[in-house]
Amino acid sequence: MKLFQLTLKTLLVRKAWVVALLCVGVLPFVLPVLVPTEFSLGLVQPARAQAAWVLLWLVSIFWMFGQAARQGDSNARQGMGLYFKSMGVNGFRQLFEIWIAHAVILVPLVGVAVLVCCLGARPSDSKEAMSWVVTNLQYAALFLLVVLPLVMLAIALGSRLGALVGYLGSVGVSLYGLYGVGYLDVANKVESNTLIRGLYAVSPHYRLADLTDRLVFKMGHLEWSVFGAIALYMVGLSLMTTAGSCFAFRTTAKS
């Protein structure tokens, strides 16, 4: 696991994780009090939860994907991939070790977001509080099922096509799955045709993993049957993304 250790040390030395931690753990307490709340005191806690998860999405998409693409690129271009391959570490294992180093940074950030919501925004009613905790745990599980495979995709694209393409590619896929599919759904309802329906059907519906509205409007946790169906769908997407990443990953730069 030497590549894992090297990647993790590189991420820690850059210190950008400190900014990410402050964004997820501190800003949710600061941002809601910067707007007038005298006439809507009950909105502070939902706003805090919304800020925590929205900032976590932003940190993951615009920072973590960039770090992942950069590591994939440097592993291929700076000779580390070739060195570790000569030491008997194949490409799949190199991809896994680089990916797991990023997961070690990402998972605690998700835990911080859950703690912010459960400790700083939990409803006072005991039944609502229990549902609130369950909703956040469901959110955390779905979030990881979406983001972790995309981190692997960023690494793989970075190793093959360069850091910029790897970053923009993973960001584009994530934003399309979170927001673009919604516009496609509207277009399908306004003027349905075979092309739009087909594109909508094969698109990654990452927006199903975004439970922010359920927290803001206190809609309660997902029914377990619904959660299971969404989680199973996300697992399927994760497997396809992982398989594509394994085939795209390169240990050496293209000559």
Disulfide bonds with the S-S distance in Angstrom:
none
